[in-house]
Amino acid sequence: MDKILPIKIAAQPDDTTCGPTSLHAIYDFYQDPITLKKVIKDIDQHAEGGGTFAVVLGRHALSRGYHATVYSYNINVFDPSWFGLEKKELIAKLKQRYEKRKGVKLKAAIKEYIKFLKAGGEIRFDDLSPELVSDILAKDTPILTGLSSTWLYQSKRENSVSNKNDDIGGDPAGHFVIVNGLKDDIVSVADPYIKNPISNDHFYKIDINRFINAILLGITSYDGNLLIIERK
């Protein structure tokens, strides 16, 4: 996959709107005229610290007539023994886990996955690899991904409420970006965070191995996924 998909991405208005801003860039790629302000207004954020889940973004895309698929690597939510289940069975398992677990954010994530599946979304569990990324991009489809910004940026952990750097008392932070190209194991990234420490721009290139690690470590912030949005 040598070409770079033409993504235009706005600067996220604050520390917690990377998800809606990335989603808006996907809509713009498909020449969907919805405004960033409208997307941000539509997307529910976490009560503590802000932010959202990829499946919430996916459900918004479904409501606008797109097809949405999440490749999830979050084994806090999904057990590997569920990977071959039909959608109805998967929803039943998620409901059982929701009743069994007590963590507020975990239960919120499970609930949103159930809503996503019921709305027509698809969940896949393919191994994350350069080949998978390349195959998706080869279909002229950009990838919206939830990952660990702490690993991607090699930055300090953050206070989960204030979102301020705190290497001692903080937690790994999550983030959303878009992959719009891959060549020779170098990923092209469109990042809504203009102050990112990798570049002085919304666009930069990074080694695929570091990027894959950042996605997989996104599990620490209930990210760890690829969101594929396509026209039907």
CYANA upper distance limits for C-alpha pairs under 8 A (distance plus 0.5 A):
  1 MET  CA    134 SER  CA      6.33
  1 MET  CA    135 ASP  CA      8.49
  1 MET  CA    137 LEU  CA      7.40
  1 MET  CA    138 ALA  CA      6.42
  1 MET  CA    181 GLY  CA      7.47
  1 MET  CA    182 LEU  CA      6.24
  1 MET  CA    183 LYS  CA      6.48
  2 ASP  CA    181 GLY  CA      7.57
  2 ASP  CA    182 LEU  CA      6.87
  2 ASP  CA    183 LYS  CA      5.72
  3 LYS  CA    181 GLY  CA      6.82
  3 LYS  CA    182 LEU  CA      8.20
  3 LYS  CA    183 LYS  CA      8.46
  4 ILE  CA    180 ASN  CA      6.26
  4 ILE  CA    181 GLY  CA      5.14
  4 ILE  CA    182 LEU  CA      8.10
  4 ILE  CA    188 SER  CA      7.90
  5 LEU  CA    140 ASP  CA      7.41
  5 LEU  CA    141 THR  CA      8.48
  5 LEU  CA    142 PRO  CA      7.50
  5 LEU  CA    180 ASN  CA      5.57
  5 LEU  CA    181 GLY  CA      6.78
  6 PRO  CA     29 PHE  CA      7.69
  6 PRO  CA    180 ASN  CA      7.97
  7 ILE  CA     25 ALA  CA      7.21
  7 ILE  CA     26 ILE  CA      8.08
  7 ILE  CA     28 ASP  CA      8.37
  7 ILE  CA     29 PHE  CA      6.51
  7 ILE  CA    180 ASN  CA      7.46
  7 ILE  CA    190 ALA  CA      7.71
  8 LYS  CA     25 ALA  CA      6.50
  8 LYS  CA     28 ASP  CA      7.75
  8 LYS  CA     29 PHE  CA      7.80
  8 LYS  CA    190 ALA  CA      8.47
  9 ILE  CA     21 THR  CA      7.87
  9 ILE  CA     22 SER  CA      7.46
  9 ILE  CA     24 HIS  CA      8.27
  9 ILE  CA     25 ALA  CA      5.56
  9 ILE  CA    190 ALA  CA      7.32
  9 ILE  CA    191 ASP  CA      7.89
  9 ILE  CA    192 PRO  CA      6.72
  9 ILE  CA    202 HIS  CA      7.80
 10 ALA  CA     21 THR  CA      7.16
 10 ALA  CA     25 ALA  CA      7.78
 10 ALA  CA    192 PRO  CA      6.53
 11 ALA  CA     21 THR  CA      7.89
 11 ALA  CA    192 PRO  CA      5.41
 11 ALA  CA    193 TYR  CA      6.48
 11 ALA  CA    194 ILE  CA      6.41
 11 ALA  CA    202 HIS  CA      8.26
 12 GLN  CA     17 THR  CA      6.20
 12 GLN  CA     18 CYS  CA      6.07
 12 GLN  CA     21 THR  CA      6.17
 12 GLN  CA    192 PRO  CA      5.78
 12 GLN  CA    193 TYR  CA      6.46
 12 GLN  CA    194 ILE  CA      8.25
 13 PRO  CA     17 THR  CA      7.12
 14 ASP  CA     18 CYS  CA      8.48
 15 ASP  CA    163 ASN  CA      7.93
 16 THR  CA     49 GLY  CA      8.14
 16 THR  CA     50 GLY  CA      5.88
 16 THR  CA     51 GLY  CA      5.28
 17 THR  CA     21 THR  CA      6.60
 17 THR  CA     40 ILE  CA      7.52
 17 THR  CA     51 GLY  CA      6.85
 18 CYS  CA     22 SER  CA      6.49
 18 CYS  CA     51 GLY  CA      8.12
 18 CYS  CA    175 HIS  CA      7.00
 18 CYS  CA    176 PHE  CA      6.07
 18 CYS  CA    177 VAL  CA      7.94
 18 CYS  CA    192 PRO  CA      6.44
 18 CYS  CA    193 TYR  CA      7.53
 19 GLY  CA     23 LEU  CA      6.66
 19 GLY  CA     51 GLY  CA      7.63
 19 GLY  CA     52 THR  CA      7.21
 19 GLY  CA     53 PHE  CA      8.43
 19 GLY  CA     54 ALA  CA      8.00
 19 GLY  CA     57 LEU  CA      7.67
 19 GLY  CA    175 HIS  CA      7.89
 19 GLY  CA    176 PHE  CA      5.85
 19 GLY  CA    177 VAL  CA      8.30
 20 PRO  CA     24 HIS  CA      6.54
 20 PRO  CA     36 LEU  CA      7.96
 20 PRO  CA     39 VAL  CA      6.39
 20 PRO  CA     40 ILE  CA      5.84
 20 PRO  CA     43 ILE  CA      7.25
 20 PRO  CA     57 LEU  CA      7.54
 21 THR  CA     25 ALA  CA      6.91
 21 THR  CA     36 LEU  CA      7.01
 21 THR  CA     39 VAL  CA      8.22
 21 THR  CA     40 ILE  CA      7.82
 21 THR  CA    192 PRO  CA      6.96
 22 SER  CA     26 ILE  CA      7.03
 22 SER  CA    144 LEU  CA      7.45
 22 SER  CA    176 PHE  CA      7.14
 22 SER  CA    177 VAL  CA      6.64
 22 SER  CA    178 ILE  CA      7.12
 22 SER  CA    191 ASP  CA      8.22
 22 SER  CA    192 PRO  CA      6.94
 23 LEU  CA     27 TYR  CA      6.88
 23 LEU  CA     39 VAL  CA      8.33
 23 LEU  CA     57 LEU  CA      7.25
 23 LEU  CA    144 LEU  CA      7.89
 24 HIS  CA     28 ASP  CA      6.62
 24 HIS  CA     34 ILE  CA      8.10
 24 HIS  CA     35 THR  CA      7.84
 24 HIS  CA     36 LEU  CA      6.26
 24 HIS  CA     39 VAL  CA      7.12
 25 ALA  CA     29 PHE  CA      6.69
 26 ILE  CA     30 TYR  CA      7.09
 26 ILE  CA    142 PRO  CA      7.80
 26 ILE  CA    144 LEU  CA      8.31
 26 ILE  CA    229 ILE  CA      8.18
 27 TYR  CA     31 GLN  CA      6.77
 27 TYR  CA     32 ASP  CA      5.52
 27 TYR  CA     33 PRO  CA      8.02
 27 TYR  CA     34 ILE  CA      7.91
 28 ASP  CA     32 ASP  CA      5.86
 28 ASP  CA     33 PRO  CA      7.32
 28 ASP  CA     34 ILE  CA      8.48
 30 TYR  CA    231 ARG  CA      8.47
 34 ILE  CA     38 LYS  CA      7.24
 34 ILE  CA     39 VAL  CA      7.72
 35 THR  CA     39 VAL  CA      6.94
 36 LEU  CA     40 ILE  CA      6.67
 37 LYS  CA     41 LYS  CA      6.70
 38 LYS  CA     42 ASP  CA      6.67
 39 VAL  CA     43 ILE  CA      6.84
 42 ASP  CA     60 HIS  CA      8.38
 43 ILE  CA     52 THR  CA      8.20
 43 ILE  CA     56 VAL  CA      7.56
 43 ILE  CA     57 LEU  CA      7.58
 43 ILE  CA     60 HIS  CA      8.03
 44 ASP  CA     52 THR  CA      7.26
 44 ASP  CA     56 VAL  CA      8.06
 45 GLN  CA     50 GLY  CA      5.66
 45 GLN  CA     51 GLY  CA      5.62
 45 GLN  CA     52 THR  CA      5.46
 46 HIS  CA     50 GLY  CA      5.08
 46 HIS  CA     51 GLY  CA      6.12
 46 HIS  CA     52 THR  CA      6.40
 48 GLU  CA    160 SER  CA      8.09
 48 GLU  CA    161 VAL  CA      6.42
 49 GLY  CA    160 SER  CA      6.15
 49 GLY  CA    161 VAL  CA      4.74
 49 GLY  CA    162 SER  CA      6.97
 49 GLY  CA    163 ASN  CA      7.37
 50 GLY  CA    161 VAL  CA      8.49
 52 THR  CA     56 VAL  CA      7.33
 52 THR  CA     57 LEU  CA      8.40
 53 PHE  CA     57 LEU  CA      7.33
 53 PHE  CA    109 ALA  CA      7.59
 53 PHE  CA    112 GLU  CA      8.35
 53 PHE  CA    222 TYR  CA      7.81
 53 PHE  CA    223 ASP  CA      7.45
 54 ALA  CA     58 GLY  CA      6.64
 54 ALA  CA     70 VAL  CA      8.25
 54 ALA  CA    145 THR  CA      8.26
 54 ALA  CA    146 GLY  CA      7.11
 54 ALA  CA    223 ASP  CA      7.70
 54 ALA  CA    225 ASN  CA      7.99
 54 ALA  CA    227 LEU  CA      7.11
 55 VAL  CA     59 ARG  CA      6.46
 55 VAL  CA     70 VAL  CA      7.69
 55 VAL  CA    112 GLU  CA      6.92
 55 VAL  CA    113 TYR  CA      6.61
 55 VAL  CA    116 PHE  CA      6.50
 55 VAL  CA    227 LEU  CA      8.36
 56 VAL  CA     60 HIS  CA      6.86
 56 VAL  CA    112 GLU  CA      7.08
 56 VAL  CA    116 PHE  CA      7.76
 57 LEU  CA     61 ALA  CA      6.95
 58 GLY  CA     62 LEU  CA      6.76
 58 GLY  CA     68 ALA  CA      6.13
 58 GLY  CA     69 THR  CA      7.97
 58 GLY  CA     70 VAL  CA      8.23
 58 GLY  CA    116 PHE  CA      7.63
 58 GLY  CA    121 GLY  CA      7.83
 58 GLY  CA    227 LEU  CA      7.45
 58 GLY  CA    229 ILE  CA      7.85
 59 ARG  CA     63 SER  CA      6.75
 59 ARG  CA     68 ALA  CA      8.10
 59 ARG  CA    115 LYS  CA      8.28
 59 ARG  CA    116 PHE  CA      5.97
 59 ARG  CA    119 ALA  CA      7.37
 59 ARG  CA    121 GLY  CA      7.66
 60 HIS  CA     64 ARG  CA      7.10
 61 ALA  CA     65 GLY  CA      7.12
 61 ALA  CA     66 TYR  CA      5.93
 61 ALA  CA     67 HIS  CA      7.79
 61 ALA  CA     68 ALA  CA      7.25
 61 ALA  CA    229 ILE  CA      7.58
 62 LEU  CA     66 TYR  CA      5.48
 62 LEU  CA     67 HIS  CA      6.51
 62 LEU  CA     68 ALA  CA      6.80
 62 LEU  CA    119 ALA  CA      7.62
 62 LEU  CA    120 GLY  CA      7.72
 62 LEU  CA    121 GLY  CA      7.65
 65 GLY  CA    231 ARG  CA      7.99
 65 GLY  CA    232 LYS  CA      7.74
 66 TYR  CA    229 ILE  CA      6.97
 66 TYR  CA    230 GLU  CA      6.20
 66 TYR  CA    231 ARG  CA      5.43
 66 TYR  CA    232 LYS  CA      6.22
 67 HIS  CA    121 GLY  CA      7.59
 67 HIS  CA    229 ILE  CA      6.25
 67 HIS  CA    230 GLU  CA      5.65
 67 HIS  CA    231 ARG  CA      6.48
 67 HIS  CA    232 LYS  CA      6.21
 68 ALA  CA    121 GLY  CA      5.86
 68 ALA  CA    122 GLU  CA      6.93
 68 ALA  CA    227 LEU  CA      7.50
 68 ALA  CA    228 ILE  CA      6.17
 68 ALA  CA    229 ILE  CA      5.16
 68 ALA  CA    230 GLU  CA      7.01
 69 THR  CA    121 GLY  CA      6.38
 69 THR  CA    122 GLU  CA      5.09
 69 THR  CA    123 ILE  CA      6.24
 69 THR  CA    124 ARG  CA      7.70
 69 THR  CA    227 LEU  CA      6.33
 69 THR  CA    228 ILE  CA      5.60
 69 THR  CA    229 ILE  CA      7.12
 70 VAL  CA    121 GLY  CA      8.24
 70 VAL  CA    122 GLU  CA      6.76
 70 VAL  CA    123 ILE  CA      5.45
 70 VAL  CA    124 ARG  CA      6.68
 70 VAL  CA    225 ASN  CA      7.10
 70 VAL  CA    226 LEU  CA      6.08
 70 VAL  CA    227 LEU  CA      5.09
 70 VAL  CA    228 ILE  CA      6.78
 71 TYR  CA    123 ILE  CA      6.39
 71 TYR  CA    124 ARG  CA      5.18
 71 TYR  CA    125 PHE  CA      6.03
 71 TYR  CA    126 ASP  CA      7.38
 71 TYR  CA    225 ASN  CA      5.91
 71 TYR  CA    226 LEU  CA      5.47
 71 TYR  CA    227 LEU  CA      7.02
 72 SER  CA    123 ILE  CA      7.41
 72 SER  CA    124 ARG  CA      6.93
 72 SER  CA    125 PHE  CA      6.30
 72 SER  CA    224 GLY  CA      6.92
 72 SER  CA    225 ASN  CA      5.09
 72 SER  CA    226 LEU  CA      7.21
 73 TYR  CA    125 PHE  CA      7.34
 73 TYR  CA    216 LEU  CA      7.00
 73 TYR  CA    219 ILE  CA      7.70
 73 TYR  CA    224 GLY  CA      5.94
 73 TYR  CA    225 ASN  CA      6.33
 74 ASN  CA     78 PHE  CA      6.72
 74 ASN  CA    219 ILE  CA      5.91
 74 ASN  CA    222 TYR  CA      7.63
 74 ASN  CA    223 ASP  CA      7.83
 74 ASN  CA    224 GLY  CA      6.49
 74 ASN  CA    225 ASN  CA      7.97
 75 ILE  CA     79 ASP  CA      6.08
 75 ILE  CA     80 PRO  CA      7.62
 75 ILE  CA    219 ILE  CA      8.33
 76 ASN  CA    106 LEU  CA      8.16
 76 ASN  CA    219 ILE  CA      8.14
 77 VAL  CA     94 LEU  CA      8.19
 77 VAL  CA    106 LEU  CA      7.73
 77 VAL  CA    109 ALA  CA      8.04
 77 VAL  CA    110 ILE  CA      6.83
 78 PHE  CA     82 TRP  CA      7.33
 78 PHE  CA     83 PHE  CA      8.46
 78 PHE  CA     94 LEU  CA      8.20
 79 ASP  CA     83 PHE  CA      7.91
 82 TRP  CA     90 LEU  CA      7.21
 82 TRP  CA     93 LYS  CA      8.45
 83 PHE  CA    124 ARG  CA      8.20
 83 PHE  CA    125 PHE  CA      6.88
 85 LEU  CA     89 GLU  CA      6.34
 85 LEU  CA     90 LEU  CA      6.26
 86 GLU  CA     90 LEU  CA      6.61
 87 LYS  CA     91 ILE  CA      6.68
 87 LYS  CA    117 LEU  CA      7.71
 88 LYS  CA     92 ALA  CA      6.87
 89 GLU  CA     93 LYS  CA      6.80
 90 LEU  CA     94 LEU  CA      6.73
 91 ILE  CA     95 LYS  CA      6.69
 91 ILE  CA    114 ILE  CA      6.39
 91 ILE  CA    117 LEU  CA      7.84
 92 ALA  CA     96 GLN  CA      6.83
 93 LYS  CA     97 ARG  CA      6.76
 94 LEU  CA     98 TYR  CA      6.54
 94 LEU  CA    110 ILE  CA      6.83
 94 LEU  CA    111 LYS  CA      8.47
 94 LEU  CA    114 ILE  CA      7.43
 95 LYS  CA     99 GLU  CA      6.92
 95 LYS  CA    110 ILE  CA      8.28
 95 LYS  CA    111 LYS  CA      8.40
 95 LYS  CA    114 ILE  CA      8.20
 96 GLN  CA    100 LYS  CA      6.81
 97 ARG  CA    101 ARG  CA      6.57
 97 ARG  CA    110 ILE  CA      8.42
 98 TYR  CA    102 LYS  CA      8.42
 98 TYR  CA    107 LYS  CA      6.06
 98 TYR  CA    110 ILE  CA      6.79
 98 TYR  CA    111 LYS  CA      7.77
101 ARG  CA    106 LEU  CA      8.27
101 ARG  CA    107 LYS  CA      7.45
102 LYS  CA    106 LEU  CA      8.24
102 LYS  CA    107 LYS  CA      7.40
103 GLY  CA    107 LYS  CA      6.51
104 VAL  CA    108 ALA  CA      6.68
105 LYS  CA    109 ALA  CA      6.62
106 LEU  CA    110 ILE  CA      6.70
106 LEU  CA    222 TYR  CA      8.32
107 LYS  CA    111 LYS  CA      6.59
108 ALA  CA    112 GLU  CA      6.75
109 ALA  CA    113 TYR  CA      6.77
109 ALA  CA    222 TYR  CA      7.94
110 ILE  CA    114 ILE  CA      6.84
111 LYS  CA    115 LYS  CA      6.88
112 GLU  CA    116 PHE  CA      6.58
113 TYR  CA    117 LEU  CA      6.69
114 ILE  CA    118 LYS  CA      6.64
115 LYS  CA    119 ALA  CA      6.56
116 PHE  CA    120 GLY  CA      7.11
116 PHE  CA    121 GLY  CA      5.79
116 PHE  CA    122 GLU  CA      8.42
117 LEU  CA    121 GLY  CA      5.21
117 LEU  CA    122 GLU  CA      6.77
117 LEU  CA    123 ILE  CA      8.13
127 ASP  CA    132 LEU  CA      8.29
128 LEU  CA    132 LEU  CA      6.85
128 LEU  CA    133 VAL  CA      8.22
128 LEU  CA    212 ILE  CA      7.76
129 SER  CA    133 VAL  CA      7.02
129 SER  CA    212 ILE  CA      7.89
130 PRO  CA    134 SER  CA      6.55
130 PRO  CA    185 ASP  CA      7.69
130 PRO  CA    208 ILE  CA      7.38
131 GLU  CA    135 ASP  CA      6.50
132 LEU  CA    136 ILE  CA      6.83
133 VAL  CA    137 LEU  CA      6.79
133 VAL  CA    182 LEU  CA      8.28
134 SER  CA    138 ALA  CA      6.48
134 SER  CA    182 LEU  CA      6.98
135 ASP  CA    139 LYS  CA      7.39
136 ILE  CA    140 ASP  CA      7.86
136 ILE  CA    141 THR  CA      6.57
136 ILE  CA    142 PRO  CA      8.05
136 ILE  CA    143 ILE  CA      8.12
137 LEU  CA    141 THR  CA      5.58
137 LEU  CA    142 PRO  CA      6.47
137 LEU  CA    143 ILE  CA      7.91
137 LEU  CA    180 ASN  CA      7.54
137 LEU  CA    181 GLY  CA      7.27
137 LEU  CA    182 LEU  CA      8.38
141 THR  CA    180 ASN  CA      8.45
141 THR  CA    228 ILE  CA      7.88
141 THR  CA    229 ILE  CA      8.07
141 THR  CA    230 GLU  CA      7.46
142 PRO  CA    178 ILE  CA      7.25
142 PRO  CA    179 VAL  CA      6.43
142 PRO  CA    180 ASN  CA      5.61
142 PRO  CA    181 GLY  CA      8.46
142 PRO  CA    228 ILE  CA      7.74
142 PRO  CA    229 ILE  CA      8.42
143 ILE  CA    178 ILE  CA      5.94
143 ILE  CA    179 VAL  CA      5.51
143 ILE  CA    180 ASN  CA      7.19
143 ILE  CA    226 LEU  CA      6.94
143 ILE  CA    227 LEU  CA      6.65
143 ILE  CA    228 ILE  CA      6.10
143 ILE  CA    229 ILE  CA      8.26
144 LEU  CA    176 PHE  CA      7.41
144 LEU  CA    177 VAL  CA      6.42
144 LEU  CA    178 ILE  CA      4.99
144 LEU  CA    179 VAL  CA      6.99
144 LEU  CA    226 LEU  CA      6.44
144 LEU  CA    227 LEU  CA      5.54
144 LEU  CA    228 ILE  CA      6.98
145 THR  CA    176 PHE  CA      6.07
145 THR  CA    177 VAL  CA      6.16
145 THR  CA    178 ILE  CA      6.58
145 THR  CA    179 VAL  CA      7.97
145 THR  CA    215 ILE  CA      7.87
145 THR  CA    224 GLY  CA      8.14
145 THR  CA    225 ASN  CA      6.26
145 THR  CA    226 LEU  CA      4.98
145 THR  CA    227 LEU  CA      6.32
146 GLY  CA    174 GLY  CA      7.39
146 GLY  CA    175 HIS  CA      6.22
146 GLY  CA    176 PHE  CA      5.12
146 GLY  CA    177 VAL  CA      7.38
146 GLY  CA    215 ILE  CA      7.03
146 GLY  CA    218 GLY  CA      7.11
146 GLY  CA    223 ASP  CA      5.30
146 GLY  CA    224 GLY  CA      6.05
146 GLY  CA    225 ASN  CA      5.90
146 GLY  CA    226 LEU  CA      7.05
146 GLY  CA    227 LEU  CA      8.47
147 LEU  CA    152 LEU  CA      8.33
147 LEU  CA    174 GLY  CA      6.11
147 LEU  CA    175 HIS  CA      6.04
147 LEU  CA    176 PHE  CA      6.87
147 LEU  CA    214 ALA  CA      5.93
147 LEU  CA    215 ILE  CA      4.68
147 LEU  CA    216 LEU  CA      7.56
147 LEU  CA    217 LEU  CA      7.28
147 LEU  CA    218 GLY  CA      4.69
147 LEU  CA    219 ILE  CA      8.24
147 LEU  CA    223 ASP  CA      5.95
147 LEU  CA    224 GLY  CA      5.74
147 LEU  CA    225 ASN  CA      7.52
148 SER  CA    152 LEU  CA      6.67
148 SER  CA    172 PRO  CA      7.35
148 SER  CA    173 ALA  CA      6.30
148 SER  CA    174 GLY  CA      5.10
148 SER  CA    175 HIS  CA      6.62
148 SER  CA    214 ALA  CA      5.48
148 SER  CA    215 ILE  CA      6.65
148 SER  CA    216 LEU  CA      8.41
148 SER  CA    217 LEU  CA      6.25
148 SER  CA    218 GLY  CA      4.80
148 SER  CA    219 ILE  CA      8.36
148 SER  CA    220 THR  CA      8.07
148 SER  CA    221 SER  CA      7.61
148 SER  CA    223 ASP  CA      7.84
148 SER  CA    224 GLY  CA      8.11
149 SER  CA    153 TYR  CA      6.10
149 SER  CA    154 GLN  CA      8.09
149 SER  CA    155 SER  CA      8.08
149 SER  CA    172 PRO  CA      8.17
149 SER  CA    173 ALA  CA      6.21
149 SER  CA    174 GLY  CA      5.86
149 SER  CA    175 HIS  CA      5.93
149 SER  CA    214 ALA  CA      7.52
150 THR  CA    154 GLN  CA      5.93
150 THR  CA    155 SER  CA      5.54
150 THR  CA    156 LYS  CA      6.86
150 THR  CA    157 ARG  CA      6.66
150 THR  CA    172 PRO  CA      6.13
150 THR  CA    173 ALA  CA      6.09
150 THR  CA    174 GLY  CA      7.83
150 THR  CA    214 ALA  CA      8.44
151 TRP  CA    155 SER  CA      7.38
151 TRP  CA    210 ARG  CA      8.46
151 TRP  CA    213 ASN  CA      8.07
151 TRP  CA    214 ALA  CA      5.79
151 TRP  CA    217 LEU  CA      8.02
152 LEU  CA    210 ARG  CA      7.38
152 LEU  CA    211 PHE  CA      6.98
152 LEU  CA    214 ALA  CA      5.80
153 TYR  CA    196 ASN  CA      7.94
153 TYR  CA    197 PRO  CA      6.84
153 TYR  CA    198 ILE  CA      7.05
156 LYS  CA    165 ASN  CA      6.30
156 LYS  CA    166 ASP  CA      6.87
156 LYS  CA    167 ASP  CA      5.54
156 LYS  CA    172 PRO  CA      8.50
157 ARG  CA    165 ASN  CA      6.31
157 ARG  CA    166 ASP  CA      5.95
157 ARG  CA    167 ASP  CA      5.37
157 ARG  CA    168 ILE  CA      8.25
157 ARG  CA    170 GLY  CA      5.51
157 ARG  CA    171 ASP  CA      5.55
157 ARG  CA    172 PRO  CA      5.41
157 ARG  CA    173 ALA  CA      6.94
158 GLU  CA    162 SER  CA      8.47
158 GLU  CA    163 ASN  CA      5.90
158 GLU  CA    164 LYS  CA      5.77
158 GLU  CA    165 ASN  CA      4.84
158 GLU  CA    166 ASP  CA      5.37
158 GLU  CA    167 ASP  CA      7.30
158 GLU  CA    169 GLY  CA      8.38
158 GLU  CA    170 GLY  CA      4.95
158 GLU  CA    171 ASP  CA      5.77
158 GLU  CA    172 PRO  CA      6.83
158 GLU  CA    173 ALA  CA      6.71
159 ASN  CA    163 ASN  CA      5.49
159 ASN  CA    164 LYS  CA      5.90
159 ASN  CA    165 ASN  CA      6.84
159 ASN  CA    166 ASP  CA      6.37
159 ASN  CA    169 GLY  CA      7.56
159 ASN  CA    170 GLY  CA      5.02
159 ASN  CA    171 ASP  CA      6.72
160 SER  CA    164 LYS  CA      8.44
160 SER  CA    170 GLY  CA      7.34
160 SER  CA    171 ASP  CA      6.96
160 SER  CA    173 ALA  CA      8.16
165 ASN  CA    170 GLY  CA      7.63
166 ASP  CA    170 GLY  CA      5.18
166 ASP  CA    171 ASP  CA      8.35
167 ASP  CA    171 ASP  CA      8.42
172 PRO  CA    220 THR  CA      7.07
172 PRO  CA    221 SER  CA      7.14
173 ALA  CA    220 THR  CA      8.42
173 ALA  CA    221 SER  CA      6.60
174 GLY  CA    218 GLY  CA      6.77
174 GLY  CA    220 THR  CA      8.50
174 GLY  CA    221 SER  CA      5.84
174 GLY  CA    222 TYR  CA      8.17
174 GLY  CA    223 ASP  CA      6.97
175 HIS  CA    223 ASP  CA      8.36
176 PHE  CA    191 ASP  CA      8.12
176 PHE  CA    192 PRO  CA      8.44
177 VAL  CA    189 VAL  CA      7.38
177 VAL  CA    190 ALA  CA      6.50
177 VAL  CA    191 ASP  CA      5.40
177 VAL  CA    192 PRO  CA      7.17
178 ILE  CA    189 VAL  CA      6.18
178 ILE  CA    190 ALA  CA      5.54
178 ILE  CA    191 ASP  CA      6.97
179 VAL  CA    187 VAL  CA      7.39
179 VAL  CA    188 SER  CA      6.36
179 VAL  CA    189 VAL  CA      5.25
179 VAL  CA    190 ALA  CA      6.84
180 ASN  CA    187 VAL  CA      8.29
180 ASN  CA    188 SER  CA      6.18
180 ASN  CA    189 VAL  CA      6.59
180 ASN  CA    190 ALA  CA      7.52
181 GLY  CA    187 VAL  CA      6.30
181 GLY  CA    188 SER  CA      5.21
181 GLY  CA    189 VAL  CA      7.79
182 LEU  CA    186 ILE  CA      6.05
182 LEU  CA    187 VAL  CA      5.01
182 LEU  CA    188 SER  CA      6.48
183 LYS  CA    187 VAL  CA      7.18
185 ASP  CA    207 ASP  CA      6.61
185 ASP  CA    208 ILE  CA      5.73
185 ASP  CA    209 ASN  CA      8.35
186 ILE  CA    205 LYS  CA      6.73
186 ILE  CA    206 ILE  CA      5.98
186 ILE  CA    207 ASP  CA      5.18
186 ILE  CA    208 ILE  CA      5.88
187 VAL  CA    205 LYS  CA      5.90
187 VAL  CA    206 ILE  CA      5.80
187 VAL  CA    207 ASP  CA      6.61
187 VAL  CA    208 ILE  CA      6.11
187 VAL  CA    211 PHE  CA      8.17
188 SER  CA    203 PHE  CA      7.75
188 SER  CA    204 TYR  CA      6.47
188 SER  CA    205 LYS  CA      5.09
188 SER  CA    206 ILE  CA      7.27
189 VAL  CA    202 HIS  CA      8.49
189 VAL  CA    203 PHE  CA      6.12
189 VAL  CA    204 TYR  CA      5.97
189 VAL  CA    205 LYS  CA      6.51
189 VAL  CA    206 ILE  CA      8.14
190 ALA  CA    202 HIS  CA      6.07
190 ALA  CA    203 PHE  CA      5.26
190 ALA  CA    204 TYR  CA      7.46
191 ASP  CA    196 ASN  CA      8.38
191 ASP  CA    202 HIS  CA      5.39
191 ASP  CA    203 PHE  CA      6.68
192 PRO  CA    202 HIS  CA      6.58
193 TYR  CA    202 HIS  CA      7.26
194 ILE  CA    200 ASN  CA      7.40
194 ILE  CA    201 ASP  CA      6.33
194 ILE  CA    202 HIS  CA      5.92
195 LYS  CA    199 SER  CA      8.42
195 LYS  CA    200 ASN  CA      7.31
195 LYS  CA    201 ASP  CA      8.23
196 ASN  CA    200 ASN  CA      7.69
196 ASN  CA    201 ASP  CA      8.39
198 ILE  CA    204 TYR  CA      7.75
199 SER  CA    203 PHE  CA      7.85
199 SER  CA    204 TYR  CA      6.80
206 ILE  CA    210 ARG  CA      7.84
206 ILE  CA    211 PHE  CA      7.45
207 ASP  CA    211 PHE  CA      6.87
208 ILE  CA    212 ILE  CA      6.53
209 ASN  CA    213 ASN  CA      6.68
210 ARG  CA    214 ALA  CA      6.70
211 PHE  CA    215 ILE  CA      6.86
212 ILE  CA    216 LEU  CA      6.75
213 ASN  CA    217 LEU  CA      6.50
214 ALA  CA    218 GLY  CA      6.66
214 ALA  CA    224 GLY  CA      8.47
215 ILE  CA    219 ILE  CA      8.32
215 ILE  CA    223 ASP  CA      8.01
215 ILE  CA    224 GLY  CA      5.31
215 ILE  CA    225 ASN  CA      6.97
216 LEU  CA    224 GLY  CA      5.54
216 LEU  CA    225 ASN  CA      8.08
217 LEU  CA    224 GLY  CA      6.86
218 GLY  CA    222 TYR  CA      6.81
218 GLY  CA    223 ASP  CA      5.00
218 GLY  CA    224 GLY  CA      4.53
218 GLY  CA    225 ASN  CA      8.09
219 ILE  CA    223 ASP  CA      5.64
219 ILE  CA    224 GLY  CA      5.31
